[in-house]
Amino acid sequence: MMVDRDNQAGCAPFSDPAMDQWTVPAILAQAVAQFASRPFLELAGDVCETYAEMGQRVADLAGRLFGLGVRPGDRVLSMLPNSLHAVHAWLATNRLNAVDVGINTGYKGKSLEHAANLSEARILLTTAPYLEVILQSSEQLTHLRTIVLLDDSVASRSLDTGKLEVLRCADVTSGSCDDSIAAAPSDIGSIIYTSGTSGPAKGVMIPHAQIALLATSAARKMDLTQDDVFFSFYPMYHMAGKFMSVLATMVAGGKVVLDSGFDPSQWLTRIRDYGATVTAAHGPMLEMVYAQPPGPGDRQHQLRLIRTAPFPKRIAAQFEARFGVRGMEVWGLTEIGIPCWTDYREPLRVGSCGKVDTEHFEFAVLDPRDQALPAGQIGEFAIRPRQPWIVMQGYLGMPDKTVAAWRNLWFHTGDCGYVDEDGYVYFVDRAKERIRRRAENISAGDIEAAALLHPDIKEAAAVGVESGYEGDDDILLCVVPRAGAALNHIELLRFLMRELPHFMMPRYLCQLPAMPRTVTGKLQRALVKEQACRTELWDRKRAGVALRDLAVSPPATEVG
C-alpha cells in the first residue's frame, strides 16, 4: 500500500545534527533524550525495548567494557547474530570511543583468525552458539585474551590453555566512565571487513563522520519519521544493517525490527505482521520474493518503500505494481558510503541508481587512463569526498591496498557504468574479477587457499558464474588433482565446510587437467571459466546435497 508522506499526520521529519555532532555517541545521546519513551528496537518474535531502556543497557555494557580495560581507540570484536545484543555491543563500544569491529558470524578457521588477528583486539563479544568455533581457533588468535558472553548462558571459566578467559557479561565488574572520552567525527568508529578479488578480507576503517552521513542521508532520502517501522534482516556486521537501517531509524526516532534471516516465502507475512513501513533488500532477494506465487494479499501491508541495490531491471516496474510499494535503488561501497540515491518520489527509471550526492561527493566515469568520459560512455566509477572524514581512512594494516585503491586522487571503485545526459547514473557491471554472493563480496583467494589445504588438490581456482539473479553469482571451484588422486565431490565439500563460511561454499565443482596461466605464471581466470563451462560441472544442488548435511559445526544463516 503506497503511503502519501506529504499528507501523513504526525510525521515530524528529523533535522540533521551539526557536523561537529557527527558521531555515533552524539546521535545515541540525542535520540535517548528526545525519544525516551518511544519503542526503538525489537527482535522479531521477542521483546521490544524503548529508547530509554536501550540507552540504559548500552551504558551498563559500556561500564563493564570499561571495567575490562577498554579505552578510547581500542578495538573490540563482536561476533553476534541479529539481536539486541548486537546493537548494544556496537553502541557500547562506540560510547567509550573505542572501535567496533563486527565480524561475520559465518567466519571460521582461517577467515576468523585473519579478522581477529588483524584487528589486534583483546576482547571479543559473542554468545554461546559461537563459542565452539572461536575456541577451535584459540591457538591461532594472537591478540585475543577475553571472550565475553552477552547471553550469560554458561558459567564463566578459564580455558586449560590459560590463554583465553571466557566470562559471562553479568560477572564482569562495571567501571566508571564519563563523557570526557567523547568521540570526534574524525575518530574511527567501526571496522567492517570486505573482500575483494583475491587475498584475505580487508578491514575498512570507517570514521564517525562517514557513519553519521550514512545514517542521516538514509533517514532524509527515505523520509523516515517517528511513525516508521524499519524491518531489517541485514546482518549487523554490514553497513546496510548497522548504519543505514538501525542508526538511520534512530536519527528519526522510529522503530527497528530485526529479523534473524531472510525467507522469501515468509517475507510479506513478516512485513505485514510487524507493521513495517520501510525495509531494505538487495536485488536477488527481491527477485526471490517476486518469484513467489501472486496472491490477493500482496498489497495488504503498510510498506511504502524498499531501499535496494540494485532494483532488478527485469522485475522493477512489475514489482512496484504488484506489491504497491516504491523501490529505491542506491549505489555505493563500504569504503565510500552511498554517493548515489534515487528519489522515490520521481517516476521509476529502470536501471538507474539515481543522481550523485554532489553536496558530499565528486563523481567521475573514467577510462583505463583515468580520463573522464562523456555522458553515455561506460567506464569505471571513481569517487572523492567534498568534506572531511566522510569516506574510509584506509584498510587496516594494509597500506599497500589503500594506496592502490586511490589513484590520481580518486578512489577507484572497480564498478562500471555511465551517466546519462540528465545526470542519472547507471551501474552496468564490475570491472574487477570479484565474486558477489548474497550481498557478500567474496575473495576467490580465500576459497582457493582452503581448497589447497586438501592433500589431493594441486591447483585451485574459484570464479563467479551467473546465478540467475541480477548482480549475484554462484561459485564455481575448479581444481587440478594431484597425480593419482580421484576427486570425490562430497568429501571435498565436507573438507571445505571446516575451512570456509557458509556463503563461500561453491555450488559447482570442476576438474581440469591444468590451470591456464600466462607466461609469467599468472592465473587466467577468464580462461578458467571458459574451459570449465566446456566440461561437465558437478552441481551440488542438482545432486541434492545440502550444506547443512555436511556441516561439522552449526552453520551460520545464509542471507537468501
N, C-alpha and C positions, 0 to 999 in steps of 0.2 A: 504494500500500500504506500504510494508516494505521499509524502507529507509536505505541505506548503510551509516552509520555515518563515516566510515573511508574515504569515498570519497566525502562527502558532503562539498561543498565550503563555506567559510565564517563563519565557526563554530569554533571560538576560545574557547576552554574549559576554565572554570574558574580555578583559583588557590585558594587553601584553605587559609583562613586567619590564622595568628599566633594564638596560643591558648589564649594568653592574649587579643586577639580581639574577642574571642568567646562570643559576646554579641549581642543582637538584635540592640541596638543603633549603634554599630560599623558597623554591616552589613548594616544597613539602610544608614548611612552616606557614606560608601564606594560606595554603589550602586547608590545613588543620584549623587555623584561626577563623577562616571565613566560612567553612562548610562543616563545622564540628559535628553537628547532629545528623547530617545527611548521610545516607548509605554510600559507601565507597567501593568496597571490594567483596566479591562473593566468589567462592569456588563452586562451580556447578554441582548441585546436589548436596551442598554443605552450607555452613553458616555464612552470614554476611556481616561485615564489620563496618562501623561508621568511620568517618574521617578521624574523629577524636580517638576512637578505640585503636585504629591503625597507628595514629601518631604515638599513643602511649606504648604500644607493643614495639614499635620501631625504637623509641627512646630506651626501653628496657633492654632490647638486644644490643643497642649501641653501647650501653653501660657495661654489659657483660663482655663485649668485644674489647672495650677499653680496659676492663679488668684483666683480660688476657694479654694486654700489652700492645694492642693495635693503636697506631698513632698516624697523624697526617702523612700521606704519601705511601704508607704501607699498602701492599696488595693482599686482598682477601679473596680466596677462591670460594665459589659456590657451585655445587653440583646438585641441582634441585629441579624437580618437575614443576609444571604449572601448579602453583599453590600459594596460599597466603604466606607460607614460609619464604618462598622465592622473592616475593615483593618486599617482605620485611628485611631479608638478608641484604638485598641491594640497597635499600634506603638507609638501613642502619650503618652499613659500611660507609656510604657517602656522608652520612651525618657526622662522622668522625673525620671527614676529609681524607678518608682512605679510598683506595681504588678498588672498585668492584670488578672481579674477574669471573664472569659466569662461563662455565664450560658445558659443552653438550652432554646431556645425560646418556647419550649413546656411546660416548668415548670409553674405551677400554684399552688395556695394554699400551702399545707404543703411542697411540694418539692421546691417551690420558696422561701418560708420563711426559710427553712433549709439552702439552699445555700447562701442566702443573709446574714442571721444572723451569720453563721459560718465564713464568710469572715470578718465580723466586718467592712465592707466598709461603708463609709458615703455618697458616691456619686455613682449613677447608670446612665450609658449612655444608652439611648434607643431611640426608635422612637414612634410616636403617636399610631400606632396599638397595642402596648403592654402596653400602659399606664393604661387602664382599669383593666387589670389583676393584674398589680402591685398595683394599688390603692385599689383593693379589699382586699389585704393583709396588708394594711398600718398600721393597729393597731398592727400587729404581727411582724413588721420589727423593731427590737430593736435598730439597729445602724444606719440605713439609714436616711439621713437628706435631701438630694438633689437629684432630678431627672433632668437630662439634656437631652432635646430632640434634637437630632442631625439633624432631618429633618426640624426643625423650622416651623412645620406645624400648631402649635396652639400658642396662646398667653401665655406668662409667667403668672403664677398665684400661689397664695398661697392657700393651702387647708384649709378648715374650721377647721380641727383638729389642725392646727398650727404646726403639727409635720413634714410634708413633704413640701418641696418647689419644685415646678416644673418650670424649666427655659428653655427658648429657648437658644440654644448654641450661637446664634448671640447676645443675650442680656447679655452674660457673659463678664465681663471686663477681658482683657488679662493681665497677669503678665509677668514680665521679668525673663526668666530662661536662664542659660548658661551651658557650658559643665563641670562645676565643680561638677555636680551631676552624672557624668558618672558611668554606671553600671560596676560591676566586674563579671567575669564568675561564681563566687560562689553565687552571689545575686539571689534571686528568681525572675524570670521574669514573670511567669504565674502560675495560679492555674486552673487546669482542673478537673471537677467533673466526677467521675466514680463510678458506682455502683458495688457491689459485690454480695454475696449470700443472705445477709439479712441486714436489717438496712438501714439507710439513705445513700445517696451518700457521698463518701469520696472525699475531696479536695486534689488532688495530687499537691504537691509543687515542681515545675519544675525550676531548676536553668538555668541561661542563657547558661551555657556551654552545658547542655543537649539539649536545643533548637537549639543551633548552630550546634551541632553534627548531630542532626536530619536533619537540612536543608542542611548542606554540604554533608552529606552522601547520601541523596536523590539526590542532584544535581550530585554528582560524579557517583553513581551507575546507574543513569538513563541517564548519558551523556548529561545533559542539557546544552544548549548554548544560545546565544543571539537570535538565529533564532527559538527557540522553542516557541510554544504556549501551555500553560498548561491549559486545560479545567477542572475546578473543581466545583463539586456540593456538595462536603463535607462541612458540616457546619463549621463556623469559631470558634465554641466552641469545636472542635475536633482537636487533634494534627495532624491528617492526612490532614485536610484542612488548618490549620494555619501554621504549621511548615514545613510539608513535601510537600506542594503544593505551597502556596504563598511565604513563605520565601525561599524555595529551588529555586524557579524560580528567585527571587530577587538576590540571590547569583550569579546566572549565567547570569543575565541581560536579561532574557527572558520576555515574556508577559503572564499574567494570565487573563483568562476569568472566572469570577464567575457566576454560574447559581444558581437560587433560589431553585431548586429541581431536582428530577430525574424522568423521564418518559421514560420507556423502548421503547415505540413506537416512541419516538422522539429523542432518544439518538444519533443514527447515523446521523440524519439530523442536530442536533446541532453540533456534532463533525465536520461534513463537512462544515456547514455554517460559522463556526468561524475559520476554518483552523487549528484545533487542531492537534498538533503533539504528545502530551503526555496527559495522563489522569490517574485517579485512581478510583477504584471502589472495593467494597467488593464483595465476591463471589456470594451471591444471586442476586445482580444487574446484574452480567454477565450472570447468568442463565436466568434472565428475558429477557435480550437483545437477547440471543441465541434462546429463545422461540418465538421470532418474526418471521413471515414468511420470508424465504430467498428471496432475490431479486437481480437483476443484478447490483445494485449499492452498494452491500455490501463491495466491495473492492475499491470503488471510494472515497477516502479520503486521507488525509495526515498523519493520525495517524500511529505512528510507535511502541508505547509502552503503555501498561496499567499496572500500579502497582496495585496489588491486594492482598487480604488476606481473604480467600485462593483463589487459582485458581482452581475452582471446578474440581475434578478428572474426573467426568462423561463427561465433555464437553471440557476440556482444549485443547486437540490436535485439536478437530474439530473446536473450536472457532478460534484458530490461523489460521487454513487452510481456513475457510470461510471468515474471515474478513481481512486476510493478515496483521496481527498485532501480535507482541510478547506480551505474558503475563509475568509479573514479580512478582512472589509470594514472600511475606515477612512475617516475624513473629515478633511480639513484643507486648508490653503493654504500656499504658500511663506512668506507673511508671518507666519503664526501657528503653523506646525508642525502637529501632529496632535492635536487635542483629543479626538477620538472614536475608540475602538477597540472592536471586538467581541472577545469571549472565545471563542476557538476550541474550548474545552472544553465550552461550552454547546451545546444544540441550535440548529440553524440558524434564525435569524429572517429570513426573506426580506425584503429591502428595508431592513434596519436596518444602520446603521454603528456600532452598539454604544452604549456609555454614555460620558458625559463624564469625562475625567480630572480629577476635582474637586480633586485634590491640587495641580494646577498651573494650572487654568483655571476662570474663571467663564464660564457659557454662558447665553445668553438667546435666546428666539424673540420677535422684535419686530414690531409693526405699523408702518405708514408714519410714525406719530408717535412712534416709539421707546417705545411702551408694551408691556410684557411680555404675551404671550399665554398663555392656559391650555393645559394638555395637550390634544393633539389638533387644535389650530388651527394652520394653516400661516402662517408668517411668515418674516422674514429672520433667519438665524443671525448672532449677534453674540458676540464673544469679548473677554475681557480677562484678563491674567495675574494669578495669585496670588503669583508670585515674580518677582524682578527678572531682567531680561535674557533672558527665555525666548521673547520674540516679537521681530519685526523692530524695528530702531531707525529706520525711515523708508525712504523711497525716495530713492536717491542723486540729489542735485541737483534734487529735485522736492518742495520743502516744501509746495507747494500741494496736491499729490496726497496727501501724508502727512496733512495736516490734514483733507482731505476724507474720507479713509478712517476717521478717528477722530472720531466724533460723540457727544456726550453721554457721553464717557469709555468708549465701546465701539468696538471695531474692527468695522465693518460689512463682512461678507464678500461680499455680493451673492448668496449661496446661500440657497435657501428650503427649508423643511421643517417638521417638527413633532417634538414629544417625546410619547411615549405615557404612560399613567398609571403605568407601571412604570419610567419614566426612560430608555427606549430611544429613540435619535434616528433619525429617518428623513429622509434627503435626498430632496427632490422635484424641484427644478428650480433654475435660475439666475434670479435676479431681474434681473440686468443683461443687456444685449444683448452677449453675449460669445460668440465662436466657439471651440469646443473641438474640436481635431482631433488624434487620436492622442497624447493626453496633453499636447498643447501648447495653451496659451491664446493665441489669435491676435487681433491688433489688426486690426479692419476698416479702420482708418485707414491702416495700412501698405500694405495691398493697394490701397486706393483711391488713395493717393499715387503708387504705382508705375504704376497704370493711367493716371493723369492726366499722366504724363510722355510718353505716346504722343501724337504730333501730331494724330491723328484723333479723340481722345476728349475730349469737352467736360465730361461729368459721369460719376461712377462711384460705385457703392455696393456694398459686399460684405456678405453676410448668410450666416448658417449655416442649412443645411437638413438634415433628417434623413438620416443615412447608413445607417440600418438597424441600427446598433449602439447600445446603450443608452449615453447620456451622450456621444455622439460626433456630430460634424457633418461634412457635406461643405460645400464653399464654393461659393456662387453669386455671381458677379460680374455686376452689371447696369451697362450703360454707355449713355450718350447720345452718339452720334457727332456730330462737327461737321457743319455743313451741307455736303452733297455727298459726304461720306465714306462708304465702304462698309466694313462690318465683316468682316474676314477672321479667322475664329476661330483658325486655326493660327498665322497671323502674329502675332496679339495674344498668344497663349500664348508664342510664341518670344520676343517682346519682354519679357514678364513674367519669363521664366526668367532674363533678365540682371539683374533687379532684386530678385527675391524668393527666399527659401529654398524648397526643395522642398515642405515641409509647408504653405506658404502658397499654393501654386498652386491656382486654382479648378478644380473639376470641371465646373461648369456656367457657361455664358455666356448672357447675355440682353441684347437690345437694347430699350430703352424710348424713347418719344418725348420724355419729360421725367421728371425725378425728382419724386415727391410731396414737398412741403415745407409747413411751417406758414407762417402769415402773416409770421413773423419770419425765415423762410428756413431753419429747422432741418429737416434731413432726417428723414423719417418712415420709419424702417426697416421697421416692420411693414407699411406700405402698399407699400413696395418689394417685399417678399417676396410679398405678396398679388397685386400686379399681375403680377409675374414668373411666378408659378405659373399665371396665366391665359393666358400666352403660350407659345409653343414654345421650350423651352430646348434649347440645344446642349449635349450631354453628351460630353465628350472620351473617356470610357470606351466609350460606345456607338459612338462614331466610330472606335474602335480607335487612338486617339492616345496613345502612351506618352510620358511626360515625358522619359525618357532619350533618346528620339529627337530631342527638341527642344533638348537641353542644348547650351549654348555652352561650358560648362566642366564638369568632373566633378561630378555632383550628390551632395549628402550623402545618406546612407542614411535613408530614412523609416521610423520605427518603425511597423510594421504594413503 
